């Protein structure tokens, strides 16, 4: 939650990236991952939604 609320990614990115990543893309992927592990299975996105959210310029509907 800290990564989503404060955009503090800490140890989440692969260290081999040497902090060379787009912060918006990282935020997007963390949001998608968080949606996939919701307690309620009915609230989790379908795999097609997750795949679509990973495409460039797609809106992220996984938080609905």
Helices and strands as residue ranges (DSSP letters): H 2-6, G 15-17, H 23-36, G 41-43, H 47-53
